[in-house]
Amino acid sequence: MRSALPSRSLAKVRPPSQKTPSHKSSSRRILSRKTRPPPSASRHRSPAPVECLVRPADAAEHHAVHLFLAEVFEGPSVEAFTASLEDPFYEPSQRLVLTREGNIAGHALLSPRETHVSGVPVPAAELSWMAVAAPLRGQGLGRQLLRRAETEMAADGAEIAFARGRPSRLFAGAGWGMCGLATPWESRTREVLARLAHLPPAPQTRTIRPWRRVELPALVSLYERNCKNVVGMYRRSEAFWQWLLNRQAFDHVYVAIDGPPRLDFAEAETRIDGYAVLRGATILEVIADHAAVARQLLTRICGEAIERDYPAIRLHARPDDPLRPLMGEGRSAHSPHQAPGDAVLIKVLRPWRLLSRLGPVLAGRAREAGLPSRVELGFAVEDERAGLSIARGRAKVVAGKLGRSYVRLSRADLSRLLVGSLPIDKAVEAGRLRFSTRAAMEFAAAIFPRQSLWRPPLDDHME
């Protein structure tokens, strides 16, 4: 891969003349060597480092940004990059560029989003296409760019940040937690059909057919009903849906209809109870109100795959999706949409604000678990302290308070704990969670149960 910045070689020191000096000049030279002071250290001093600046981009830099991304990532295409600029929430200032001598040497895209945690709407942000030019890596510029990105996302109101990529020391050192792999499951098409054939028949057969544009409100409503209990599924307005569909990052959309295939405009939202989005042999997204509907969509997709001579299919889905067991245990070794080993990374940018936002839900869980009417749990996270108290059905968060019952944990594990992605028992066994009392551990287990987390690839920019 070529360097994103032109390399600069140091000027070579001119070699001494090969001419034999005269006796007189030699005498002078010898005398001068005795009296001449030692060479100045400035002759051997390294060139002063060139300052790199991180700042928001502007619209005039879109072409230069695309050239940089194409150099570092070998993509996206011009069409995909242009389509990303039409995101209804996009502003040029949401791009951060790291510049060196006027050239773009680093980039990060910050996309404002909204997700749900335990059913509660939470402002979020997506960090994507972050990189530093190869000649400048290893100088701390990645940390500088990441810190600025986190500051900008938090200043814009985001409480949670998501990213997708290979886990690295850069993100781990900044307190980002890994919340599962983003690579799809893969299985041979006929094996999936064989597993489906062993299941009981659906109580009611749906009509599966290609989606029609006029049925967009049905997709919006169906997705909204199913995204509230999954962390990482961003809320999609109708304008956002229009953008997703107009950029044509897929090949087919199939819908499941309860009843005959013909629909009146007013019937679409009530009778469409499932859909699937495909690109080639990869299922990017399946959303259905019932598991039986999702299985019928998968059956149709497998039939189409056999007709198109696809020996295997890939499925993107959350780990607890009802279709996942039908794919077996094989992860895709290579996906045309994601690199091997890609993971979902998450960081809670404002943990105590998110904890306060979740207060009513946490109080309800404590009540359902039969905990005492007043319970407290402190959090010791590196150099920060905060205390959560629940009394008479109300939750309160006090910064700087720890109390007698508390837990010590890293910033990454705090993020995973708050979104329900941390198995507490395993974390305790591994020594990552250290509770001061047994009551503190029981309290945490009751109010922070495991939650479903998934980042649909359909939302990703410039795929």
Buried (B, 14 or more C-beta within 10 A) or exposed (E): EEEBBEEEEEEEEEEEEEEEEEEEEEEEEEEEEEEEEEEEEEEEEEEEEEEBEBEBBEEEBBEBBBEBBBBBEEEBEEEBBBBBEEBEEBEBBBBBBBBBEEBBBBBBBBBBBBBBBBEBEBBBBBBBBBBBBBBBEEEEBBBBBBEBBBEBBBEBBBBBBBBBBEBEEBBBEBBBBBBBBBBBBBBBBEBBBEBBEEEEEBEEEBBBBEBEEEBBBBBBBBBBEBBBEBBBBBBBEEEBBBBBBEBEBBEEBBBBBBEEEEBEEEBBBEBBBBBBBBBBBBBBBBBBBBBBBBBBBBBBBBEBBEEEEBEBBBBBBBEEBBBBEBBBEBBBEEBEBBEEEBBBBBBBBBBBBBBBBBBBBBBBBBEEBEBEEEBBBBBBBEEEBBBBBBBEEEBBBBEEBBBEBBBBBBBBBBBBBBBBBBEBEEBBEEEBBBBBEEBBBBBBBBBBEEBBBBBBBBBBBBB
